[in-house]
């Protein structure tokens, strides 16, 4: 699977998804230091500095678009201006999604997004024909020694965003917890109901993080204190991105085969599926 990384930072998403077997074919990053890091580690990947400069001709066809759009408008560490903040760039990410119509979308942000803009993000994706599932996934859930709670908005379509989407059930409550709901019987994505099971299975398969360094704000899976604090603080932990990437690869197989939504069928498909 090929993907474009928006708001790439120092490549946390990129590293994790590549570990999951995907291929990065395009990156977008505004910060000059982060650009130098990306060019060093992905010298052959096309890099664009400003997401507003991305057009339909910037990159080729892709299967997935990921991006941790700026969290400053939603973070409890800031003034939380939400959509009124000049750094609110979800509309630009949505514009790129509309242009490339990927099968999969991964949006990442802080939990503060839930109360300020999550409804709008999900509505925007559903209007483009995507089934949407927000998931709060802390790094400690896959073996880290720190919490680092992040909200991931996962979206899928079987027709490149050109059908009337149906949410595959579930909501994120204001406190960030997940409430499961069964999909409608006539859901166009009935075979995708096992995505959460696949996510859990992949997280168990990754293993531990190994020894964590004692320095503050460097235990996020990025080596050698890349840009010391700020870039790591803004980065997606590669281990978390890898778990999500592997889950998507496996869920991609389940959706393609339209398996019955039974525990036995899900288990059989999960054991037989492998990253493409």
C-alpha positions as CSV (number, residue, x, y, z in Angstrom):
1,X,0.0,0.0,0.0
2,X,1.3,3.5,-0.9
3,X,0.7,6.5,1.3
4,X,1.1,10.3,1.6
5,X,2.2,11.7,4.9
6,X,0.8,15.2,5.7
7,X,2.2,17.3,8.5
8,X,5.0,14.6,8.5
9,X,7.1,16.2,11.2
10,X,10.2,14.0,11.7
11,X,8.5,11.0,10.2
12,X,6.9,9.1,13.1
13,X,3.9,8.1,11.0
14,X,6.1,7.3,8.0
15,X,8.5,5.1,10.0
16,X,5.7,3.2,11.6
17,X,3.7,2.6,8.5
18,X,6.8,1.5,6.6
19,X,7.5,-1.0,9.3
20,X,4.0,-2.3,8.7
21,X,4.9,-2.9,5.0
22,X,3.6,0.2,3.4
23,X,5.5,2.6,1.1
24,X,5.7,6.4,1.6
25,X,5.5,8.2,-1.8
26,X,5.0,11.8,-0.6
27,X,5.6,14.0,2.4
28,X,4.3,17.4,3.4
29,X,6.1,19.4,6.2
30,X,6.4,23.1,6.9
31,X,9.1,23.2,9.6
32,X,12.7,23.6,8.1
33,X,14.4,21.4,10.7
34,X,11.9,18.6,10.2
35,X,12.3,19.0,6.5
36,X,16.1,18.3,6.9
37,X,15.3,15.2,9.0
38,X,12.9,13.9,6.4
39,X,15.3,14.5,3.5
40,X,18.0,12.6,5.3
41,X,15.9,9.5,6.0
42,X,13.7,9.6,2.9
43,X,15.9,11.2,0.3
44,X,14.0,9.7,-2.7
45,X,10.5,10.7,-1.4
46,X,9.0,13.9,-2.8
47,X,8.7,16.6,-0.1
48,X,6.4,19.7,-0.3
49,X,6.8,22.4,2.3
50,X,3.3,23.8,2.5
51,X,0.1,21.7,2.4
52,X,-1.6,24.6,0.7
53,X,0.7,24.0,-2.3
54,X,-0.4,20.4,-2.7
55,X,-2.4,19.8,-5.9
56,X,-3.8,16.7,-7.7
57,X,-0.6,16.6,-9.7
58,X,1.8,16.7,-6.7
59,X,1.8,13.0,-6.1
60,X,0.6,9.9,-7.9
61,X,-2.3,7.6,-6.9
62,X,-2.2,6.4,-3.3
63,X,-4.1,3.9,-1.0
64,X,-3.8,5.9,2.2
65,X,-3.3,9.4,3.5
66,X,-2.2,10.0,7.0
67,X,-1.5,13.2,9.0
68,X,-1.4,14.6,12.5
69,X,-2.9,18.0,11.7
70,X,-1.7,20.7,14.2
71,X,-2.9,20.1,17.7
72,X,-2.3,23.6,19.1
73,X,-5.9,24.7,18.5
74,X,-7.2,21.8,20.7
75,X,-4.4,21.1,23.3
76,X,-5.2,21.8,26.9
77,X,-1.7,23.3,27.1
78,X,-2.9,26.2,24.9
79,X,-5.8,28.6,24.6
80,X,-8.0,26.0,22.8
81,X,-9.4,28.4,20.2
82,X,-10.4,25.4,18.0
83,X,-11.6,26.3,14.6
84,X,-10.9,30.0,15.2
85,X,-7.2,29.3,15.6
86,X,-5.1,30.2,12.5
87,X,-3.3,26.8,12.9
88,X,-6.6,24.9,12.3
89,X,-5.6,23.0,9.2
90,X,-8.0,20.2,9.0
91,X,-9.8,21.9,6.1
92,X,-6.5,21.7,4.1
93,X,-6.1,18.0,5.0
94,X,-9.7,17.4,3.9
95,X,-9.0,19.2,0.6
96,X,-6.1,16.8,-0.1
97,X,-8.2,13.8,0.8
98,X,-10.9,15.0,-1.7
99,X,-8.3,15.4,-4.4
100,X,-6.7,11.9,-4.0
101,X,-9.6,9.9,-2.8
102,X,-7.6,7.3,-0.9
103,X,-9.1,4.1,0.3
104,X,-7.9,4.7,3.9
105,X,-7.4,7.9,6.0
106,X,-5.6,8.2,9.3
107,X,-6.0,11.5,11.2
108,X,-4.2,12.0,14.5
109,X,-4.5,14.6,17.2
110,X,-4.8,15.2,20.9
111,X,-7.8,14.2,23.0
112,X,-8.8,17.8,23.1
113,X,-10.1,17.5,19.6
114,X,-13.0,15.5,20.9
115,X,-14.8,18.4,22.4
116,X,-13.9,21.1,19.9
117,X,-13.9,19.6,16.4
118,X,-14.2,15.8,16.2
119,X,-17.8,15.9,15.1
120,X,-16.9,18.2,12.2
121,X,-14.0,16.0,11.2
122,X,-16.1,12.8,11.2
123,X,-19.0,14.6,9.4
124,X,-16.6,15.9,6.7
125,X,-15.3,12.4,6.0
126,X,-18.7,10.8,6.0
127,X,-19.9,13.3,3.4
128,X,-17.1,12.1,1.2
129,X,-18.3,8.6,1.5
130,X,-16.0,7.2,4.3
131,X,-16.9,5.0,7.2
132,X,-15.3,6.7,10.2
133,X,-14.1,5.2,13.5
134,X,-12.3,7.4,16.2
135,X,-10.0,5.5,18.5
136,X,-8.2,6.7,21.6
137,X,-4.9,4.8,21.6
138,X,-2.3,5.6,24.2
139,X,1.3,4.5,23.7
140,X,1.1,2.5,26.9
141,X,-1.5,0.3,25.3
142,X,1.2,-1.3,23.2
143,X,3.9,-1.6,25.8
144,X,5.3,1.9,26.3
145,X,6.2,3.1,29.8
146,X,4.4,6.4,29.3
147,X,0.8,7.2,28.4
148,X,0.9,9.7,25.5
149,X,-2.8,9.5,24.7
150,X,-3.7,10.3,21.2
151,X,-6.9,10.3,19.2
152,X,-6.8,8.5,15.8
153,X,-9.6,9.1,13.3
154,X,-9.6,6.0,11.0
155,X,-11.7,6.1,7.8
156,X,-12.3,3.6,5.1
157,X,-14.2,3.5,1.8
158,X,-14.6,0.7,-0.7
159,X,-15.2,3.1,-3.7
160,X,-12.6,5.9,-3.3
161,X,-15.0,8.2,-1.5
162,X,-17.7,8.2,-4.0
163,X,-20.6,6.4,-2.2
164,X,-22.8,7.3,0.6
165,X,-20.8,6.2,3.7
166,X,-22.2,4.5,6.8
167,X,-20.4,4.9,10.1
168,X,-19.4,1.4,11.3
169,X,-20.7,2.1,14.8
170,X,-19.4,3.6,18.0
171,X,-18.8,7.0,19.4
172,X,-16.1,8.7,21.4
173,X,-17.5,10.2,24.6
174,X,-16.2,13.6,26.0
175,X,-13.9,11.7,28.4
176,X,-12.4,9.8,25.5
177,X,-13.8,6.4,26.2
178,X,-15.1,4.2,23.3
179,X,-18.7,3.0,23.3
180,X,-19.3,0.2,20.9
181,X,-22.5,0.0,18.8
182,X,-23.4,-2.7,16.3
183,X,-23.4,-1.7,12.6
184,X,-26.7,-1.4,10.8
185,X,-27.8,-4.6,9.1
186,X,-27.7,-2.9,5.7
187,X,-24.3,-1.4,6.2
188,X,-22.1,-1.3,3.1
189,X,-19.1,-2.2,5.3
190,X,-20.6,-5.2,7.2
191,X,-17.4,-7.1,6.8
192,X,-15.4,-4.4,8.5
193,X,-16.9,-4.8,11.9
194,X,-13.8,-6.6,13.2
195,X,-11.4,-3.7,12.8
196,X,-11.1,-3.2,16.5
197,X,-10.4,-6.9,17.0
198,X,-7.7,-6.6,14.4
199,X,-6.2,-3.5,16.0
200,X,-6.0,-5.3,19.4
201,X,-4.4,-8.4,17.7
202,X,-1.8,-6.4,16.0
203,X,-0.9,-4.5,19.1
204,X,-0.1,-7.8,20.9
205,X,2.0,-9.0,17.9
206,X,4.4,-6.0,18.0
207,X,6.0,-6.8,21.3
208,X,7.7,-4.5,23.8
209,X,9.4,-1.2,23.3
210,X,12.7,-2.2,24.9
211,X,14.7,0.0,27.3
212,X,13.4,3.6,27.5
213,X,15.9,6.4,28.0
214,X,15.8,8.5,31.2
215,X,15.7,11.9,29.6
216,X,12.4,13.8,29.6
217,X,10.3,13.7,26.4
218,X,12.5,11.3,24.5
219,X,10.7,8.0,25.3
220,X,8.5,8.1,22.3
221,X,10.2,5.7,20.0
222,X,12.2,8.3,18.1
223,X,16.0,7.6,18.4
224,X,18.8,10.0,19.4
225,X,16.7,12.9,20.7
226,X,15.9,14.2,17.2
227,X,15.5,17.9,17.6
228,X,15.6,17.3,21.4
229,X,12.2,18.2,22.7
230,X,9.8,20.1,20.4
231,X,9.9,17.8,17.3
232,X,9.5,14.7,19.5
233,X,6.7,16.3,21.4
234,X,4.8,16.8,18.2
235,X,5.6,13.4,16.7
236,X,3.6,10.3,16.4
237,X,5.1,7.3,18.1
238,X,6.3,4.9,15.3
239,X,5.3,1.9,17.3
240,X,1.7,3.1,17.5
241,X,1.6,4.0,13.8
242,X,3.0,0.5,13.0
243,X,0.2,-1.2,15.0
244,X,-2.4,0.9,13.1
245,X,-0.7,0.2,9.8
246,X,-0.7,-3.5,10.4
247,X,-4.3,-3.4,11.5
248,X,-5.3,-1.6,8.3
249,X,-3.5,-4.1,6.1
250,X,-5.4,-6.9,7.7
251,X,-8.7,-5.1,7.8
252,X,-8.2,-4.3,4.1
253,X,-8.2,-8.1,3.4
254,X,-11.4,-8.5,5.6
255,X,-13.2,-5.8,3.7
256,X,-12.2,-7.1,0.3
257,X,-13.4,-10.5,1.1
258,X,-16.7,-9.3,2.7
259,X,-16.6,-12.0,5.4
260,X,-19.6,-12.7,7.6
261,X,-19.3,-10.8,10.8
262,X,-18.8,-13.8,13.1
263,X,-16.1,-14.4,15.6
264,X,-15.0,-17.6,13.8
265,X,-14.8,-15.9,10.4
266,X,-12.8,-13.0,11.8
267,X,-10.3,-15.3,13.5
268,X,-9.8,-17.3,10.4
269,X,-9.3,-14.2,8.3
270,X,-7.0,-12.6,10.8
271,X,-4.7,-15.6,11.0
272,X,-4.5,-16.0,7.2
273,X,-4.1,-12.3,6.3
274,X,-0.6,-10.8,6.1
275,X,0.7,-7.3,5.3
276,X,0.8,-6.6,1.6
